[in-house]
């Protein structure tokens, strides 16, 4: 039977993956929105009405900063309300902690935690708003929104981890242009977004989430000195500690109240300093306290739930009693509204791409004409954006008299196309404003500006909403091309899996006649599970609760395996001629126990956390432990560390021989386990704080783990002894002794399997030990349970009597680990555990070596051990990727496209990358190990052959000489 060569298989796989990457890139950049952007920066033209054709020819004058500031003040007609600005960001602070929720005040604990801030709100010295943030609710795009007034693209969530300089128009650039000195203390994201803008700065990293103390002390230590100086106009403070508290322990963390009190003290210090400056005639300072996003009950963020988007906007330093405090403190604004509000308060142009609407009540202290002027400038800004997005919008075709009645006090209802509606609303507000100014000039008695304000707000609200929801037109042809490429790669990978699977001959068991009519229930269920997953992707609710589907599939496939094992017992009892080999009953019992152990661990994992969206409030194991205190959680951490280390050593003990290599690998397990145990014992409580000792301990562990892993993988194939079959690990020797002697002599099968077994044990053990450091302390037990599932799965799959196809085993083990996917904050820790465990799987699996030719061709060996192990994850992921890409395109107009389907697709894309990385690690490890061992085997065989040939040559020479001597003696005798 002709078969595909290893080289051809590799090339086709690479081609399929490349096509998939290209198709995915085309679809992603064609589907996800690109926000409407106008090039350049706004200038003095912002203070003049837009032209009908949308073309602005006036350029920004090149003036010194002080003169440019004076020009802005003159043309804006709104004097700056403040002299300095303190912009304080409390990362992750939900607005309801300060302002309450649904018209109700915050809880008593939160009120008592921030007494000074609450007193400012109660006395009218501060006004707060629920500033609704847009998804994704992560820091970098939210900072951009607050300073530019523009909503970032959906893929900004990816760029959040590598922030680059922000080149679009923003209020910081405006302040810098008029000569402001700016100081930044806190999250170094500001330094990456605005390099070179700050005269002084002290940035801290935002990604060491276990630090809740030092990260804020690094900000506050400079505060007293900066407040005493008068050489700055803008002071930015970005506190990260509260967000870190949420990530560690959620909203109800024991550290939340102390952290709120700490932030309240900072507010008090700044406000008292501003009051003192006013009394001393040093000018007015506005303190703006904001949060970039909220957090869920578990302390996470990034999505679009109310808890995540409910951020704070608190203005402190306004004139007292200019608004209804009770109503204002519960009002909602958009986070992008902060940018135009700050721009107009300080007399600079609104950023060019801002879609925000100024918070009008902040301007209540101004006279009516100044307030209407601010609304007019805001409407001009949005109208320019509308003109850029709607080329047909030209109000010269819709004169004002078409909408104004004879009395000049009424307007017509705005209907029709988008262009006509926006133009109508804009002209209505402009006409009413002109009519109001005429009445004021004519000294009419009725000069109420409320109708004008309402008209402006109607236009601003409609325009802002349309611009915020608008995305660029999706090029359907480009999207279809991307989907076609993804589908083509999926078909290629599936074809390769089928081709490899057909090359595998039927298993030749001693009692195979029993299974001639075997019921392939596991294969049918796997295919059914794939169909269920594909269908469920079309429902937003099923996506939100996807983990329940994985739990069901995982438990069901394990139960099917148990049923098949029970069937094998029944079949053996009915066929007396099938004598069981010695110990088979015991081995079958062990296998059943392992399957029940996998099932038991999966059930605990399911009850450990209530994931998803709808049921997170229900009780679970983790909540019970957190309520009982941190000592139990720390005990679980320590126990998990000890058990993972011991289980890793036990896995090595299963190897029969105890060479120095095995002892060194075992010592590395023990050493790393002791280091992590010591770190957890001394530094890592349930709510960890940072210290120099803790940081040094973490660094030592990381360096030790990295160097040990790299050195072991590289050196092990070189130093591992070349042994005979009786020196191999127990099940490996049993399975490989049936291999033809010719293959055993020319290929390092025995050494190869044992080397992969040791490397696989090292991968899995080190990965789980690493997760004990990276995960929340409460997740130490899920790490242990997943590790137990890995080892139990590998032992189970090492038995060949269960009659499972190799591709079924690959998929079932994958679902086992996906069951714990949502248990982790580091989302892809569980799938990556599956991929690195594939090295261990390859080492213990009874691979069909009958495909290998007598000469032991290396390509055939590698294709046999790597073919299905790599192709099954790639093909299964490609099927799900193709299906969900099609679903995303069909759901492009769905209500939850940006809140459910698009975030899910981002996870799918990153999951695809994790598949590539995992398969690459497995392939490189296996190929490198085999090629090194093959070279050593052949070198040893060559040396042995040369030695034997030399011995034969010497014997031949001696024989020839002896024969010659005998011939000579015979000749002499005959002569005599």
Secondary structure, DSSP 4 states (H G I P E B T S, - for coil): -----HHHHHHHHHHHHHHHHHHHHHHHHHHS-------S---GGGGSPPPTT----PPPP---HHHHHHHHHHHH----S-SEEEEEEETT--THHHH-BTTBPPPHHHHHHTHHHHHHHHHTSEEEEEEEPPSS-SHHHHHHHHHH--PPPTTHHHHGGG-----S--HHHHHHHTT--EEEEEETHHHHHSTT-EEEEEEE-S--TT-SSHHHHHHHTTHHHHHT--S-SEEEEEE-HHHHHHHHH-TT-TTHHHHHHHHHHHHHHHHHHHHHHHHTT---EEEEEE-S----TTS--SS-SHHHHEEEEEEESPPSSSS-HHHHTT-EEETTHHHHHHHHHTT-PPPTT------GGGGTTS-HHHHHHHHHHHHHHHHHHHHHH-TT--GGGS-GGGTB-TTSS-B----SSHHHHHHHHHHHHHHHHHHHHHHHHTT-S----HHHHHHHHHHHHHHHHHHHH--PPP-HHHHHHHHHHHHHHHHHHHHHHHHHHHHSPPP--TTGGGGTT---HHHHHHHHHHHHHHHHTT-HHHHHTHHHHHHHHHHHHHHHHHHHHHHHHHHHHH-TTSPPPTTHHHHHHHHHHHHHHHHHHHHHHHHH---TTTSTTS--HHHHHHHH-HHHHHHHHHHHHHHHHHHHHHHHHTSS---HHHHHHHHHHHHHHHHHHHHHHHT--SS----HHHHHHHHHHHHHHHHHHHHHHHHHHHHSPP--GGGS-HHHHHHHTTS-HHHHHHS-HHHHHHHHHHHHHHHHHHHHHHHHHHS-GGGHHHHHHHHHHHHHHHHHHT--TT---HHHHHHHHHHHHHTTGGG-SSTTHHHHHHHHHHHHHHHHS---GGGS-TT--HHHHHHHHHHHHHHHHHHHHHHHHHHHHHHHHHTTTSTTIIIIIHHHHHHHHHHHHHHHHHHHHHHHHHHHHHHHHHHHHHHHHHHHHHHHHHHHHHHHHHHHHHHHHHHHHHHHHHH-
